[in-house]
């Protein structure tokens, strides 16, 4: 079934095939069963890989792998950075500081929560947005 999904990855019903392939892994040990989705991720083209990733992210997916754990950790870090960036932008707005588009993009594209936190602390007293980045 796993090989069938690779052969028919462009089929209209690829999601059904990927779900069926996962069900076929049930008789295997968890250790072995986890290997097949990882292999499939490495072999599938973008569209079916995206579908398989979505299936693997579901809490009920039985073969959670290292890949999924990494995705979840990445998502938490991204979410944290986005939240701190939003806080920083709110502080700038409340203080009525002028912010250029480049400065806004710099804040929004920063993925380092520690850096963003440092900027938040500076934003409380900084006389300008430029001073926040110093």
ZATOR-57532 format. One record per residue (C-alpha): residue in three letters; x, y, z. Coordinates in pm, 1 decimal. Each point is the difference from the previous one (the first is absolute). Example, Ala and Ser with C-alpha at 12.3 -4.5 7.8 and 13.67 -1.06 7.14 Angstrom:
2
+--------+----------+----------+----------+
: residu :        x :        y :        z :
+--------+----------+----------+----------+
:    ALA :   1230.0 :   -450.0 :    780.0 :
:    SER :    137.0 :    344.0 :    -66.0 :
+--------+----------+----------+----------+
This chain:
134
+--------+----------+----------+----------+
: residu :        x :        y :        z :
+--------+----------+----------+----------+
:    UNK :      0.0 :      0.0 :      0.0 :
:    UNK :    286.3 :    237.8 :     80.4 :
:    UNK :    153.8 :    -61.3 :   -340.6 :
:    UNK :   -342.0 :     41.6 :   -158.9 :
:    UNK :    -29.0 :    350.2 :    141.7 :
:    UNK :    337.2 :     86.0 :   -148.4 :
:    UNK :    -99.0 :   -138.3 :   -339.0 :
:    UNK :   -342.1 :    170.0 :      3.9 :
:    UNK :    102.3 :    323.2 :    172.6 :
:    UNK :   -169.5 :    208.1 :   -270.1 :
:    UNK :   -334.5 :   -180.0 :     33.6 :
:    UNK :   -307.5 :    205.6 :     86.9 :
:    UNK :    -61.4 :   -215.2 :    306.6 :
:    UNK :    355.6 :     20.7 :    138.3 :
:    UNK :   -126.7 :     99.9 :    345.0 :
:    UNK :   -205.2 :   -320.2 :     18.6 :
:    UNK :    302.6 :   -200.0 :   -116.2 :
:    UNK :    225.3 :    158.9 :    262.2 :
:    UNK :   -257.0 :    -67.0 :    272.5 :
:    UNK :    -32.8 :   -362.7 :   -116.3 :
:    UNK :    378.6 :    -39.3 :     -7.2 :
:    UNK :     15.2 :    115.8 :    360.9 :
:    UNK :   -266.7 :   -252.5 :     97.9 :
:    UNK :    200.7 :   -277.1 :   -167.0 :
:    UNK :    287.5 :     70.0 :    240.1 :
:    UNK :   -205.5 :   -114.6 :    301.6 :
:    UNK :    131.2 :   -361.2 :      5.6 :
:    UNK :    359.5 :    124.5 :     19.6 :
:    UNK :    178.7 :     96.2 :    318.7 :
:    UNK :    -18.1 :    371.8 :     75.5 :
:    UNK :    373.4 :     26.2 :    -56.0 :
:    UNK :    -26.7 :   -139.8 :   -353.9 :
:    UNK :   -328.1 :    172.6 :    -77.2 :
:    UNK :    154.4 :    341.8 :     72.2 :
:    UNK :    262.8 :    -54.2 :   -270.1 :
:    UNK :   -242.4 :    -23.3 :   -292.6 :
:    UNK :   -160.3 :    345.8 :     29.3 :
:    UNK :    351.0 :    147.4 :     33.2 :
:    UNK :    101.7 :   -181.3 :   -317.5 :
:    UNK :   -312.9 :    115.7 :   -179.9 :
:    UNK :     66.1 :    361.9 :     99.0 :
:    UNK :    340.3 :    -23.2 :   -162.6 :
:    UNK :   -138.8 :   -144.7 :   -322.7 :
:    UNK :   -331.1 :    178.0 :    -61.5 :
:    UNK :    -36.0 :    316.7 :   -204.4 :
:    UNK :   -123.1 :    319.7 :    165.5 :
:    UNK :   -379.9 :    -44.7 :    -15.5 :
:    UNK :    -23.5 :   -354.4 :    142.7 :
:    UNK :    281.0 :     76.8 :    247.6 :
:    UNK :   -205.5 :    294.1 :    131.2 :
:    UNK :   -299.3 :   -231.0 :     43.6 :
:    UNK :    209.8 :   -260.9 :    183.1 :
:    UNK :    152.2 :    269.0 :    223.9 :
:    UNK :   -351.0 :    118.6 :     89.5 :
:    UNK :   -103.1 :   -357.7 :     83.1 :
:    UNK :    310.6 :    -45.9 :    212.8 :
:    UNK :    -66.3 :    319.6 :    195.4 :
:    UNK :   -335.5 :   -131.0 :    121.2 :
:    UNK :      2.8 :   -105.6 :    362.6 :
:    UNK :   -169.7 :   -326.9 :    -94.0 :
:    UNK :    263.9 :    -98.4 :   -257.9 :
:    UNK :    145.2 :   -320.5 :    145.6 :
:    UNK :    354.5 :     27.9 :   -134.8 :
:    UNK :    124.2 :    330.9 :    136.9 :
:    UNK :    360.8 :     31.0 :   -101.3 :
:    UNK :    303.2 :    211.9 :     66.1 :
:    UNK :   -109.5 :    209.9 :   -299.3 :
:    UNK :   -332.2 :     84.2 :    161.6 :
:    UNK :    161.6 :     76.4 :    335.2 :
:    UNK :    234.9 :    241.3 :   -175.6 :
:    UNK :   -289.9 :    162.4 :   -188.0 :
:    UNK :   -192.4 :     49.9 :    323.5 :
:    UNK :    303.9 :    151.4 :    174.9 :
:    UNK :     57.6 :    227.5 :   -299.7 :
:    UNK :   -363.0 :    108.3 :      8.8 :
:    UNK :     19.9 :     83.2 :    370.5 :
:    UNK :    317.0 :    207.2 :    -54.2 :
:    UNK :   -153.8 :    180.6 :   -298.0 :
:    UNK :   -316.2 :     66.6 :    197.7 :
:    UNK :    197.8 :    137.6 :    290.7 :
:    UNK :    204.6 :    227.6 :   -228.3 :
:    UNK :   -317.2 :    123.3 :   -170.5 :
:    UNK :   -156.8 :     78.4 :    336.2 :
:    UNK :    302.6 :    195.5 :    122.7 :
:    UNK :     21.7 :    185.1 :   -333.5 :
:    UNK :   -366.0 :     96.3 :     36.1 :
:    UNK :     65.5 :    125.9 :    352.6 :
:    UNK :    291.7 :    208.3 :   -124.2 :
:    UNK :   -207.9 :    153.7 :   -277.4 :
:    UNK :   -276.9 :     76.8 :    251.8 :
:    UNK :    245.6 :    179.8 :    228.3 :
:    UNK :    127.5 :    204.8 :   -294.2 :
:    UNK :   -358.4 :     85.3 :    -94.9 :
:    UNK :   -108.2 :     93.8 :    353.4 :
:    UNK :    306.7 :    220.4 :     38.1 :
:    UNK :    -82.2 :    161.2 :   -338.0 :
:    UNK :    351.7 :    -57.7 :   -131.5 :
:    UNK :     52.6 :     29.2 :   -373.8 :
:    UNK :     84.8 :   -337.4 :   -156.6 :
:    UNK :    119.2 :    -38.3 :   -357.9 :
:    UNK :   -105.6 :   -293.2 :   -218.2 :
:    UNK :    357.0 :   -138.0 :     15.8 :
:    UNK :     -4.9 :     12.0 :    380.4 :
:    UNK :   -341.9 :   -167.3 :      9.0 :
:    UNK :    122.0 :   -275.5 :   -235.3 :
:    UNK :    310.5 :    -48.7 :    213.6 :
:    UNK :   -215.8 :    -58.1 :    305.1 :
:    UNK :   -253.0 :   -221.2 :   -178.0 :
:    UNK :    268.2 :   -214.0 :   -165.6 :
:    UNK :    205.5 :    -53.4 :    316.9 :
:    UNK :    -32.5 :   -362.1 :    113.3 :
:    UNK :    214.2 :     33.1 :    313.5 :
:    UNK :   -222.3 :     42.9 :    307.7 :
:    UNK :    297.7 :    105.8 :    214.6 :
:    UNK :     91.1 :    279.6 :   -241.3 :
:    UNK :   -360.3 :    113.1 :    -17.2 :
:    UNK :    -21.4 :      2.5 :    381.5 :
:    UNK :    311.1 :    218.6 :     16.9 :
:    UNK :   -162.9 :    242.0 :   -244.6 :
:    UNK :   -321.3 :      1.6 :    206.4 :
:    UNK :    196.3 :    103.2 :    309.4 :
:    UNK :    172.0 :    280.9 :   -192.7 :
:    UNK :   -329.9 :    110.3 :   -158.3 :
:    UNK :   -138.9 :     97.4 :    338.7 :
:    UNK :    238.2 :    295.9 :     32.1 :
:    UNK :    159.9 :     45.7 :   -344.5 :
:    UNK :    -52.6 :    347.7 :   -148.0 :
:    UNK :    -32.3 :   -146.9 :   -352.1 :
:    UNK :    -40.9 :   -334.5 :   -175.2 :
:    UNK :    357.8 :     27.1 :   -127.3 :
:    UNK :    117.0 :      5.6 :    363.1 :
:    UNK :   -178.1 :   -329.7 :     64.6 :
:    UNK :    232.4 :   -178.4 :   -243.5 :
:    UNK :    324.1 :    139.3 :    146.9 :
+--------+----------+----------+----------+
